[in-house]
Amino acid sequence: MRRRTVKWEEMLPHEMDASIADRPLLYLPYGMCEPHGLHAALGLDGIKCYELCVKAAEEGGGVVAPLTFWHIGEQGIGVPWLARQNAPQPYITSVGHELFVQSFIWHLRAAVARGFEAVIAMTGHYGGTEADMRSAADVFTEYVPLPVWVLADWECIGYKQYKGDHAGPCETSQLWALRPDLVDVSRIPEHEDGERVYASALQPGEASRAEGEKIVASQIENLIEGGDRLLERSPGKLEDPGPDGAREICRDMMSRDIEWVYLMSEERHQQYWGPGGEGWRHRQGTIERNGRMA
């Protein structure tokens, strides 16, 4: 007997139909391969995101789309960030910003075409990408009233003061809980001179698998609750804009004067995330809600 799966790519057609009939919610997971210290898998961002989506769907229902590992990297704010990481071989899976945001439009269109009535789009690689995904989703939903929650994975953490990091205590603990085979804490350097070690500060030594399990549990709870609320907002089955419609939405989006966060200058990026900036206000609201959807 086949084991029930929530993974789109592993489903037989009748299983997909039954899952949509039961809970027409699609999880879209994203991430990027890049250095995460000497102790964690290069694909930490996407792997943690995908595993969180799978666990939430297994517990609460829904379908998980295949993980998208090709992400924005070698442009905009990603360039100076990479230069500071003490990781001369970045090992990143990157594509251009324009290609990524247009691909996201096509992913949302695919959700509607398959009969999904709500989407949770979550990226494990944050600092700007999630904001640009939200801008793209805003354009899409002007054409199709699809309830969408776009978030960085840290934004659904509701445990203690963990609010994301890069290969530090939060991310290392998450991956340790989700995929312990992909974390080797024996490789964390013992010295403490403050220098980044292959794109990781030295705090990963404070990581804990037990803490990771509690972080993950809070995320799953908030994802399921968010899915419930999205489906409550859903107008029901939506009209598929089709390939031509997806192309038109992409053309419209790229013609607009959208301030893409990932393409900001370093100075503007600091203003965006600094006290009083748009990103800062969004972050504070997320913290106040303890990881629950707005």
C-alpha positions in Angstrom: 0.0 0.0 0.0 1.3 3.5 -0.9 2.1 5.8 1.9 0.2 9.0 1.9 2.3 11.9 0.7 1.9 15.7 0.7 4.7 16.2 -1.9 3.4 17.3 -5.3 6.1 15.5 -7.2 5.4 12.2 -5.5 1.6 12.2 -5.9 -0.5 10.2 -8.3 -3.2 12.3 -10.1 -6.0 11.0 -7.9 -4.0 11.7 -4.8 -3.5 15.3 -5.9 -7.2 15.7 -6.6 -8.2 14.3 -3.2 -5.7 16.5 -1.4 -7.0 19.6 -3.1 -10.6 18.6 -2.4 -9.7 18.1 1.3 -7.7 21.3 1.8 -6.9 23.4 -1.3 -3.8 25.0 0.2 -0.4 25.0 -1.6 2.9 25.5 0.1 5.6 27.1 -2.1 9.1 26.6 -0.5 12.1 28.6 -1.6 15.8 28.8 -0.7 19.3 29.2 -2.1 22.5 27.1 -1.8 25.2 29.2 -0.3 27.8 28.8 2.5 26.5 28.3 6.0 29.6 27.9 7.9 31.7 24.8 8.0 29.1 22.9 10.0 25.9 23.1 7.9 24.7 22.0 4.5 25.0 24.5 1.7 21.3 24.2 1.0 20.3 25.0 4.6 17.9 27.8 3.5 15.8 25.7 1.2 16.0 22.5 3.0 14.7 23.9 6.3 11.9 25.7 4.4 10.9 22.6 2.5 10.9 20.3 5.6 8.8 22.9 7.5 6.3 22.9 4.7 6.1 19.1 4.5 5.6 18.8 8.3 2.9 21.5 8.3 1.1 19.8 5.4 1.4 16.4 7.0 -0.1 17.6 10.2 -2.6 20.1 8.9 -3.3 19.2 5.3 -2.3 20.8 2.0 0.2 20.1 -0.8 3.9 21.0 -0.9 5.3 22.1 -4.3 8.8 21.1 -5.3 11.5 23.2 -3.7 12.9 26.1 -5.7 16.6 26.4 -5.0 17.4 28.9 -7.8 17.3 32.3 -6.0 18.5 35.9 -6.3 22.2 36.1 -5.4 24.9 37.8 -7.4 23.4 41.2 -7.8 22.1 44.1 -5.7 22.6 43.7 -1.9 23.9 40.2 -2.4 27.2 41.4 -3.9 28.6 43.3 -1.0 27.2 40.7 1.4 29.2 37.9 -0.4 32.3 40.0 -0.3 32.2 40.2 3.5 31.6 36.5 4.2 35.2 35.1 4.1 33.9 32.5 1.7 35.8 32.9 -1.6 34.0 30.1 -3.3 30.3 31.0 -2.7 28.7 27.7 -4.0 25.5 29.6 -4.6 22.6 28.7 -6.8 21.6 32.1 -8.2 19.5 33.6 -11.0 18.7 37.1 -12.0 16.2 39.1 -10.0 13.9 39.6 -13.0 13.9 35.9 -13.7 13.1 35.0 -10.1 10.2 37.4 -9.6 8.7 36.5 -12.9 9.1 32.8 -12.1 7.2 33.4 -8.9 4.3 34.8 -10.9 4.2 31.6 -12.9 4.3 29.6 -9.7 1.2 31.4 -8.4 -0.5 30.9 -11.7 0.2 27.2 -11.5 -1.4 27.1 -8.1 -4.6 28.6 -9.5 -4.5 26.4 -12.6 -4.4 23.3 -10.4 -7.4 24.3 -8.3 -5.7 25.6 -5.2 -7.5 28.4 -3.4 -4.8 29.7 -1.1 -1.0 29.7 -1.0 1.7 30.0 1.6 5.0 31.0 -0.1 7.9 30.8 2.2 11.6 31.5 1.7 14.4 30.4 3.9 16.8 32.9 2.3 15.8 36.4 3.6 16.9 40.0 4.0 15.1 41.3 0.9 13.9 38.4 -1.2 10.7 37.9 0.8 9.8 41.6 0.4 10.2 41.4 -3.3 8.1 38.2 -3.4 5.4 40.2 -1.5 5.5 43.0 -4.1 5.2 40.4 -6.9 2.3 38.7 -5.1 0.5 42.1 -4.7 0.6 42.5 -8.5 -0.7 39.0 -9.1 -3.6 39.3 -6.7 -4.8 42.4 -8.5 -5.6 40.1 -11.4 -6.5 37.0 -9.4 -8.0 37.2 -5.9 -5.8 34.4 -4.5 -5.1 34.6 -0.7 -1.4 34.5 -0.4 0.9 34.6 2.7 4.5 35.4 1.6 7.0 35.2 4.4 10.6 34.5 5.4 10.6 31.3 7.5 11.8 33.2 10.6 8.5 35.2 10.4 6.5 32.3 11.6 8.7 31.5 14.6 6.8 31.9 17.8 9.3 30.6 20.3 11.4 32.8 22.6 13.4 35.5 20.9 14.6 33.5 17.9 14.1 35.7 14.9 16.4 34.2 12.3 20.1 34.6 11.5 22.7 33.2 9.1 24.1 29.9 10.1 23.9 31.0 13.8 22.0 29.5 16.8 18.6 29.9 15.1 19.3 28.4 11.6 21.7 25.8 12.9 19.2 24.6 15.6 16.4 24.5 13.0 18.4 22.3 10.5 19.7 20.2 13.4 16.1 19.4 14.4 14.8 19.0 10.8 17.7 17.2 9.2 20.3 16.2 11.8 22.3 14.3 9.1 23.1 17.7 7.5 24.7 19.3 10.6 28.2 18.6 11.9 28.8 20.7 15.0 32.2 19.2 15.4 33.3 21.4 12.5 32.5 24.7 14.3 35.8 26.4 15.0 36.8 26.8 18.6 38.5 30.2 18.3 36.6 33.3 19.0 38.2 36.2 17.2 35.0 37.6 15.8 35.8 36.8 12.2 33.2 35.1 10.0 34.0 31.5 9.3 32.9 30.6 5.8 29.8 32.9 6.0 29.0 32.1 9.6 29.7 34.0 12.8 30.9 31.9 15.7 27.5 31.8 17.6 26.5 28.4 16.0 28.2 26.9 19.0 25.2 28.0 21.0 22.8 25.9 18.8 20.7 23.1 20.3 18.8 20.4 18.6 16.3 20.5 21.5 15.8 24.2 21.0 15.5 23.6 17.2 12.6 21.2 17.8 10.8 23.9 19.8 11.4 26.5 17.2 10.2 24.2 14.5 7.1 23.2 16.5 6.1 26.9 16.8 6.6 27.4 13.1 4.4 24.5 12.2 1.6 25.6 14.5 1.7 29.1 13.0 1.8 27.8 9.4 -1.3 25.6 10.0 -3.2 28.5 11.6 -2.2 30.8 8.8 -3.5 28.3 6.2 -6.8 28.1 8.1 -7.2 31.8 7.9 -6.2 32.0 4.2 -8.8 29.5 3.3 -11.4 31.4 5.3 -10.7 34.4 3.1 -10.8 32.4 -0.1 -13.6 33.2 -2.6 -13.5 29.6 -3.8 -12.3 28.2 -7.0 -10.5 30.9 -9.0 -10.3 31.4 -12.8 -7.0 30.4 -14.3 -5.4 33.4 -16.1 -3.6 30.9 -18.4 -0.1 31.3 -19.9 -1.1 34.4 -21.7 -2.4 35.9 -18.5 0.7 35.0 -16.7 2.8 36.7 -19.3 0.6 39.9 -19.1 1.0 40.0 -15.3 4.8 39.7 -15.7 4.9 42.5 -18.3 2.8 44.7 -16.1 4.9 44.0 -13.0 8.2 44.7 -14.8 6.8 48.0 -16.2 5.9 49.3 -12.8 8.0 51.6 -10.7 8.4 49.1 -7.9 11.2 49.6 -5.4 12.7 46.2 -5.3 14.4 45.6 -2.0 17.1 43.2 -3.3 18.2 45.8 -5.9 18.5 48.7 -3.4 21.8 50.4 -2.8 23.5 49.5 0.5 22.6 52.9 1.9 18.9 52.6 0.9 18.8 49.0 2.2 20.1 50.2 5.6 17.3 52.8 5.7 14.7 50.2 4.7 15.7 47.9 7.5 16.7 50.6 10.0 14.5 52.1 12.7 11.3 53.5 11.2 12.0 52.0 7.7 9.4 49.9 5.9 11.3 46.7 6.5 11.8 47.6 10.2 8.1 48.2 10.7 7.2 44.9 9.0 9.7 43.1 11.2 8.4 44.7 14.4 4.8 43.8 13.5 5.9 40.2 12.9 7.6 40.1 16.3 4.6 41.5 18.0 2.3 38.9 16.5 4.7 36.2 17.6 5.0 34.6 14.2 1.2 34.6 13.4 0.0 35.8 10.0 -1.2 39.4 9.9 
